[in-house]
Amino acid sequence: MTNVDIVFRYAAQPTEAVLLALAGAREVYGIRQLSFDREARTMRVEYDATRLSGPVVAGLVRRAGLDIVEEVSLIPPLPPEPAAASTQGAAPAPKA
């Protein structure tokens, strides 16, 4: 079993019907947990990657009626390289 988390940003708050449909999606073999962050308008799905893939999970969520806007990257962006790194490749300064 390989547990993976995927986070989706959604457009509108889910209705009661959508929440009931998502509760049914939890019964799909491989879906481990669903959780919402209403302020950030995101939903996290923990699933077994040996049973399901990210696109399959996204399809299950969309079929339940949740309007997915985007998949949120869980990997933070790399910090910008320092200005000193841009001088790489320049000739070394002569020794005095």
Buried (B, 14 or more C-beta within 10 A) or exposed (E): EEEBEBBBBBEEEBEEEBBEBBEEBEEEEBBBEBEBEEEEBBBBBBBBBEBBEBEEBBEBBEEBBBBBEEBEEEEEEEEEEEEEEEEEEEEEEEEE
